[in-house]
């Protein structure tokens, strides 16, 4: 009979499995993969590995093969895996089904809301690392050698996937930097094409086509 911690963890594991299943179903339901970044296929093909480890954990916890202390230690790892799975599922649902914009455009827009850690390959890598941790640190004899080897192989394969979105896409090129504060008026340095305004309010503004700064000899 499962203890209190085991019952809590079983609920968490079950919810994560449901999210992973949902993401895989979204991918499988796509009748046409035209324009879909290749990374989505690479990731979708490895979702069953994550599900398999989670399902094994669910069974062994339910059977009482994993003690209460191990269950308690596993919980944050499974929750972290679940958060990554939820973000991956969101990306799949926003990008894979047909839409007005192209799939690459929708992916770029969606992943920017998550940040660099929200790229599909990064999320999958994290999920695999979480399941590897479950299998190696908490599973004891609950997981087979084949399962552990599958995770290691998948980690290597995912690490070799070409980056889907360069990190430069996550930096806002339209930002304005205030470098002087409001001592004698506000100075704003414009980082993009357009006019540069160096003074506001009652301060005088001097415009120049070219300005050069250097040391006197």
C-alpha positions, 0 to 999 in steps of 0.5 A, spaced: 500 500 500 502 506 498 504 512 503 502 519 503 508 521 499 507 516 494 500 518 493 502 525 492 507 523 487 503 518 483 498 524 482 504 528 479 507 523 475 500 521 472 499 529 470 506 529 467 504 523 463 498 526 460 501 532 458 507 528 454 501 524 451 498 530 449 504 533 445 505 527 442 498 526 439 498 533 437 504 532 433 501 525 430 495 528 428 499 533 423 497 531 416 502 535 413 509 537 416 510 542 410 514 548 413 515 545 420 522 545 423 526 539 423 527 539 430 520 538 432 520 531 429 527 530 432 523 531 439 517 528 438 520 521 436 523 521 443 517 523 447 516 516 448 522 515 452 520 520 457 513 517 457 516 510 458 520 512 464 515 516 467 510 510 466 515 505 470 516 510 475 508 510 476 508 503 476 514 502 481 511 507 486 504 504 486 507 497 487 511 500 493 518 498 490 520 505 492 520 508 499 517 514 502 523 518 502 525 516 495 518 519 493 519 525 497 526 526 493 523 525 486 517 529 487 521 536 485 524 532 479 518 530 476 515 537 477 520 540 473 520 535 468 512 536 468 513 544 467 518 543 461 513 538 458 507 543 459 512 548 455 513 543 450 506 542 449 504 549 448 509 550 443 507 544 439 500 546 439 501 553 437 506 551 431 504 544 429 496 545 427 495 550 421 495 557 422 495 564 418 503 565 419 508 560 417 510 555 422 517 558 423 514 564 424 509 562 429 515 558 433 519 564 433 514 568 436 512 563 441 519 561 443 521 568 445 515 568 450 519 562 454 526 565 453 532 561 451 530 555 455 524 554 451 527 552 445 524 545 443 531 541 443 532 545 450 526 543 453 527 535 451 534 535 453 531 538 460 526 532 460 531 527 458 536 529 464 530 529 469 528 522 467 535 520 467 536 523 474 529 519 476 532 512 473 539 513 476 538 516 483 532 514 485 530 508 481 535 503 485 533 497 481 526 499 479 529 501 472 532 496 467 539 497 464 536 498 457 531 504 459 537 507 462 541 506 456 535 509 452 536 515 455 543 516 455 543 515 447 537 520 446 541 525 450 547 524 446 542 525 440 538 531 442 545 534 444 547 534 436 541 537 434 542 543 430 540 549 434 533 551 432 533 559 434 539 563 435 540 566 442 541 573 438 533 572 437 532 573 444 535 580 445 531 586 443 534 590 438 529 596 439 531 597 447 533 604 449 539 605 454 539 611 459 546 612 461 546 618 465 539 619 469 536 625 470 542 629 473 541 635 467 536 632 463 535 625 460 540 622 455 537 616 451 542 612 447 538 609 441 541 603 439 537 602 432 536 606 426 533 613 427 534 620 430 538 620 437 535 625 442 540 627 447 536 632 451 529 633 454 525 638 457 528 645 458 535 642 456 538 644 449 538 639 444 544 639 439 543 635 432 549 632 428 550 628 422 557 625 425 560 625 432 567 622 433 569 621 440 577 620 442 583 622 446 587 628 445 594 627 443 
